[in-house]
């Protein structure tokens, strides 16, 4: 076993630790005051571009640092990514499904084939969306409830039944149901009492009293 450290040695080590901590703090403070060097900035920009790993990110690095150390690597990676994007689009076209195109545009939002892929995805998605919208409309029209119509329009603002839904919703707002919903949404006891007084025979009076 090593010899025990003397009080003097312990004191010396403690002072050395304090000194090193002070030097580190001073170095950090100096760096904060002077800011990073141009080389450090270029390196940070390169690291940021590499993390993003997209042609737009590498292009930004190259524009900001035309004489940068990593220009060659940036250009090489851009070329590689463009080849990967083209191959992936070709694969999506071979599969030709909504999911295939959705996966492609999610992975390559910067790609030169993005618009074409998104357009084809929309065409393939149309039958599914129409069926979903029609089902939602059947449920909303059967409910006869304001909040269901509102939810339908939030989900399908441009759907095939949107115009009809707006007409029916506008009509419902002029009924006792509309008055009840408005009163409840204010959260005001006075408004709820006013509803009860205005619509004493409404089916919503019991709910209003509970509120």
C-alpha positions in Angstrom: 0.0 0.0 0.0 1.2 3.5 -0.7 2.2 5.8 2.0 -0.4 8.1 3.5 -0.4 11.6 2.3 0.9 14.2 4.7 -1.2 17.2 5.6 1.3 19.4 3.7 0.8 17.2 0.5 -2.9 17.3 0.9 -2.9 21.1 1.2 -0.7 21.3 -1.9 -3.0 19.2 -3.9 -6.0 21.2 -2.8 -4.3 24.4 -3.8 -3.4 22.9 -7.2 -7.0 21.8 -7.7 -8.2 25.3 -6.9 -5.6 26.8 -9.3 -6.6 24.5 -12.2 -10.3 25.3 -11.6 -9.5 29.0 -11.7 -7.5 28.6 -14.9 -10.4 26.7 -16.5 -12.9 29.3 -15.4 -10.7 32.1 -16.8 -10.3 30.3 -20.1 -14.0 29.8 -20.4 -14.6 33.5 -19.6 -12.0 34.6 -22.1 -13.7 32.4 -24.8 -17.0 33.9 -24.0 -15.6 37.4 -24.3 -13.7 36.9 -27.5 -16.1 34.5 -29.2 -15.2 31.6 -31.5 -12.6 32.0 -34.1 -13.5 31.8 -37.9 -12.1 28.3 -38.0 -14.3 27.3 -35.1 -17.3 28.8 -36.7 -16.6 27.0 -39.9 -16.2 23.7 -38.0 -19.5 24.2 -36.2 -21.3 25.0 -39.4 -19.9 21.9 -41.0 -20.9 19.7 -38.0 -24.4 21.2 -38.2 -24.7 20.5 -41.9 -23.4 16.9 -41.3 -26.0 16.3 -38.6 -28.8 17.5 -40.9 -27.3 15.6 -43.8 -29.4 17.2 -46.6 -28.4 19.0 -49.8 -29.8 22.3 -48.6 -27.7 22.1 -45.4 -24.5 21.3 -47.3 -25.3 24.0 -49.8 -25.7 26.5 -47.0 -22.3 25.5 -45.6 -20.7 25.8 -49.0 -22.2 29.3 -49.5 -21.1 30.5 -46.1 -17.6 29.0 -46.4 -16.6 28.9 -50.1 -13.0 28.2 -49.1 -13.9 25.9 -46.2 -12.0 22.8 -45.4 -14.9 20.5 -46.0 -16.1 21.9 -49.3 -15.1 18.7 -51.2 -16.8 16.4 -48.7 -20.0 18.6 -48.7 -20.2 18.4 -52.5 -19.6 14.6 -52.5 -22.3 14.0 -50.0 -24.7 16.3 -51.9 -24.2 14.2 -55.0 -24.7 11.0 -53.0 -27.9 12.2 -51.5 -29.3 13.2 -54.9 -28.6 9.7 -56.2 -30.2 8.1 -53.2 -33.3 10.4 -53.6 -33.7 9.5 -57.3 -33.4 5.8 -56.5 -35.9 6.0 -53.7 -38.4 7.8 -55.9 -38.0 5.2 -58.6 -38.7 2.5 -55.9 -41.8 4.4 -54.8 -43.0 4.6 -58.4 -42.6 0.8 -58.8 -44.6 0.2 -55.7 -47.1 3.0 -56.6 -49.1 3.1 -53.3 -50.1 6.0 -51.1 -47.8 4.7 -48.3 -44.8 4.4 -50.6 -45.1 8.0 -51.8 -45.9 9.2 -48.2 -42.7 7.6 -47.0 -40.7 9.1 -49.8 -41.9 12.7 -49.2 -41.4 12.3 -45.5 -37.8 11.3 -46.0 -36.9 13.6 -48.9 -38.8 16.9 -48.4 -35.9 18.6 -50.2 -36.0 16.2 -53.2 -36.5 17.3 -56.8 -39.3 14.7 -57.1 -41.2 15.9 -54.0 -44.0 17.7 -55.9 -44.6 14.9 -58.3 -44.6 12.3 -55.5 -47.0 14.3 -53.4 -49.4 14.8 -56.3 -49.4 11.1 -57.0 -49.9 10.4 -53.3 -52.9 12.7 -53.3 -54.5 10.9 -56.2 -54.0 7.5 -54.6 -55.3 8.8 -51.3 -58.5 10.3 -52.7 -60.7 7.2 -52.6 -59.8 6.4 -49.0 -60.3 10.0 -47.9 -63.7 10.2 -49.7 -64.8 7.1 -47.9 -63.7 8.4 -44.5 -65.3 11.8 -45.1 -68.6 10.1 -46.1 -68.6 7.9 -43.0 -67.9 11.0 -40.8 -70.7 12.8 -42.5 -73.2 10.0 -41.9 -72.3 10.0 -38.2 -72.5 13.8 -38.0 -75.9 14.0 -39.8 -77.4 11.3 -37.6 -76.2 13.0 -34.4 -78.0 16.3 -34.8 -75.5 17.8 -32.4 -73.6 21.1 -32.8 -70.3 19.8 -31.5 -70.3 16.8 -33.9 -70.9 19.1 -36.9 -68.1 21.4 -35.7 -65.8 18.4 -35.4 -66.7 17.3 -38.8 -66.0 20.6 -40.4 -62.7 20.9 -38.5 -61.7 17.5 -39.9 -63.1 18.0 -43.4 -63.3 21.8 -44.1 -63.1 21.2 -47.9 -64.9 17.9 -48.0 -67.8 17.0 -50.3 -70.3 17.6 -47.6 -68.7 20.7 -46.0 -71.1 23.1 -47.6 -74.2 21.2 -46.5 -72.7 20.8 -43.0 -72.2 24.5 -42.7 -75.9 25.2 -43.7 -77.2 22.7 -41.1 -74.8 24.0 -38.4 -76.0 27.5 -39.0 -79.6 26.4 -38.7 -78.8 24.6 -35.4 -77.3 27.7 -33.9 -80.7 29.3 -34.2 -82.4 26.7 -32.2 -82.7 26.0 -28.4 -79.7 23.7 -28.8 -77.6 26.6 -30.1 -78.8 28.9 -27.3 -77.9 26.2 -24.8 -74.4 25.6 -26.2 -73.7 29.3 -26.3 -74.7 29.7 -22.7 -72.7 26.7 -21.5 -69.6 27.9 -23.4 -69.7 31.3 -21.7 -69.4 29.6 -18.3 -71.7 32.2 -16.9 -74.4 31.2 -14.4 -76.4 34.3 -15.5 -76.3 33.2 -19.2 -77.4 29.7 -18.2 -80.3 31.1 -16.2 -81.2 33.3 -19.1 -81.3 30.3 -21.4 -83.7 28.5 -18.9 -86.0 31.5 -18.8 -86.0 31.9 -22.6 -86.4 28.2 -23.4 -88.4 26.7 -20.4 -89.7 23.7 -22.4 -86.3 22.9 -24.1 -85.0 19.3 -23.7 -81.7 21.0 -22.6 -83.2 22.7 -19.5 -82.4 19.7 -17.3 -78.8 19.8 -18.4 -78.7 23.6 -17.9 -80.0 23.2 -14.4 -77.3 20.7 -13.6 -74.7 23.1 -14.9 
